[in-house]
Amino acid sequence: MNTDDLQPNERGAFWRHVLADTFAPVVVRTRADADVAGSVRGHWAGRLLVTDVRGTEQEHHRTPRLIRTADNAFFQVAIVAEGIGRLEQDGRQAVLRPGDCVLYENTRPFQWKFDSDWDVWVFSLPSDTVRLSESERRHISARRLDGSTGLTGVVSRFLLDLARHSEDLTAGPAEIAAAVNISPRYLHKLFEAEHRTVSLYIKELRLDRARRDLLDPRLTGQPIAAIARACGFGDLSGFNRAFKQAYAITPRELRNA
């Protein structure tokens, strides 16, 4: 999702909505004469949300008031791909340049500052899946991890490579196998007679659910991007391609018909 096709006076509200819908609500601030713009491209890999977030000069403030509202609770790792970002949390500020990483959590106040155009990859895990104590979380937040040298440099390069290619990874058969108390090997064996993989079967189920939702008159006001996301597709363009390949019609054409 991006602000490219919107009028300048519509972009600010839409961009706040995109950030809130993807992560959690934040206050977005810009210079009085600045035109806010941004884009988010992302997808789920199991429980991990992988997103590429780009924008113009702006600040994001996660305030105590916003945290009190019911929304997503994420433990997050951010890697700066372009520009310079400044993250503040728990009384510290990390100044991040391309390749640098930082950890933070959206259940406590934080502030992002970008003085020019920027591109940041964000890896988000549900907070309750991270086995760290409250004191440990506060100790590691907002500390710059150097992406140019040492072990943190290796980790940074690995995560960037994972981010750029994680859409090519298969869906989570191991998680499915664990849910039904069988081994991943046996799960794959069960699918041998189907002449398709577990991942393809999951994709087909998601596409069928999306098709039914697009045809449901009760959901006519629901954006196609929201339907795609609810069915497990984080990248709208990838969803459109997969849908047309499966049904020889685009999601929008199906809905209009």
N, C-alpha and C positions, 0 to 999 in steps of 0.2 A: 504494500500500500504506500502511496506517495501523494504529495501535494501538487504534482506537476500540472494537472488539468483543472485546478481550482482557481478561482479569482483571488487576488491578494487578500481581500477582506474576509475570505472564507478559510484561509489556510491555518490561521492560528488555532481556531476552535477544532478544526479537523485533526490537526497534528496532536493536540492535547488528547483528543479521543483515541487516536491510534496508539499513543504511548500508554494510555490508561488501559486500553483493551489488550495490549500485548503484554505489559508488565504490571503496572499499578499506576494510579493517578499521581501526577506531579504538577507543580506550578511551573509553567514555562515562561521565562522572561527573555526579552530581547531589547536592543536599543530602540528608542522611540521611532527612529527613522528606518529601522531594519525590517526587511520582509522575511518572515519565518518560512522555512522550507525544510522538508525532510522526507525520508523514505525508510520503510522497514520491510525486510525480506527474511522470512524465517520458516522453520519447520520443526516438528517434533521428531526426536530420535529416542524412542522409548519414553522415559520420564524427563529427558533432557530437551529443553527448548533452545534451539540454536538460531540466533538472529543476527543479521547484518543491519546496523542502524547508521544512517547517514543524515547529516544536517548542516545547516548554516550556523553562523555565530548565535549562540543561545545559552541559557542556563536552565537546569532542571532542579527543582527543589522538592524534595519529599518531606513534607511537614508532619508534625505530630497529629494535627487535625485530620490530614488525609490518611494517616496510618490507622486511625481509630475506625475508619470505614471498613466494611467487609470487602476484601479484595484478595488478589493473589499474594502469597507469601513465598518469596524466592530468595535463595542463596545464589549469588551471581559472581561470575568471573568475567571480567571485561578485558579485551585486548585491543589496543589502539592500532588501527591499520593505516590511518592517515590523520594528519593534524596533531594538535596538542590538546590533551584533556586534563582537567584538574578535578579530582574527586575528594570530597571532604566527608568524613564520617568519624564518629567517636573521638572528636577532638584532634584529628590528624588530617593532613592534606597530602595527597600523592599527585605529583606532576608527571604526566605520562606522555611519552613520545612514541612514535611508531615502533611496534614490537613489544612495548611494555605491557605488563599485566597488572591487574589489581582485583582484590576480592572485596565484596561488600554484601549487604543484605537490605532488602527493601522493607523490613519490619522495624527498622530504626531510621531516624532522620538522616538524609544524605543530600549532597549537592554536587551536581556536575556542572562544570564551566568549560565552554569552548569559545575561544576568541576568534576563530575562523572556521572555514569548512572542515568537516571531520567525518571519519568513518570508523566505527567501533563494532567489533564482534562481541556479542554478549551470550554467555552460556548460563542458563538459568535452571536450577534444580529446586523442586519443592523444599522449603526450609526444613520440614520435618523428616526428610530423607537424609539429611546431613548430620552425622553423628559427632557433633561437637557441642561442648557445653557453652553456656552463655558467655562465660569469661573468655573461653578460647575464641569464640566468634568475634568478640570485641577486640581481642589482642591482634588478630590477623587482618582486620579490615583496614582499608585505605592505606596500605603499605605498597609502595612501588616495587614490582618484581622486574628487574632489568631484563629486557628481551634481547639484549645484544651480546650477552656473555654468560658463561657458566651453565649450571643446571637450569636456571630459570629461562635462559635463552633457548635451550633444547625444548623445554615445556612449551614455550611461546610458539616456536615453529611447528611443533606437533599439533597444538590446538588450532592454529591458523589453517594448517593442512586439513585437519579434521573438519573444521567449519566449512571450508570451501568444497569438500567432497562428501560430507556426511549424508547428503541427500541420495548418494549412490549406495549407501549401506543398506543392507537388508533390514526389514522390520524385525521386532524382537521375538524370534521363535523361542529363545531360552526363557523369556519371561512367560510366554504362553505355556510352555512345557511345565514350568514350575507351578503355574496356577492350577493345572490339572494333575499334578503329582506324577509326571512321567519324565523321562529323560529327553533332552533335545534330539538325541539320535533316534529314539523310538518315534518321536513326533514326525521327523522327516521320513522315517520308514512308512508311517501310516499314509503319507502323501505320495508315495511312489506310484501307487495305482491310479492316482488322480492326474498324472502327467503334468503336474504343475507344482511349484514350490509353495511352502508355507507363506512366504512373503507375498507372492502373487495372489494367493487366496485372500489374504488380509486386504490387499489393495482392491480386489474385486468387491469385497464386502463394503469397503469404504465408499467406492464409487456407486454401488447400488443404493446405499443409504443416502448419498448426496442426490442421486436421481429422484428418489422418492420424496426427499425434502423439497426439491425444486418443483415438483408437481403438486405439492401440498398447498391448497388454496389458503390455509391458515398461516403459511409462511411467506406470502407474497411480499410482505414488507421487509423481510430479512435479506440483507445484502448477500450476494453470491459469495463474497469473501468470507462472511461469517459462517455460511453453510459449509464451505470448504474446510474451514478451520475446525468446526464442530465434528466433522467427519475424519479428522486426522491429517488434513493437508494444510501445511503451514505456508506453502508457496502458491499463490494464486495462479501464476503462469504455468507452473508444473501441473496443477490441478486441471486447468483448462486443456492442456495437451493430453493428459491421461484420459480425461472424460471424452474428448473428441475421438481419440483412438479407440475407445471402448464402444461408443454409441454412434459414431459418425455424425455427431452434431455437437455444437458447443453448449455449455450450460445456459448461456443467455438465449440462444436460439430455442432450446428446449422450453425454457420458461415462457418465452414470448409465444411459442406455439400453443 
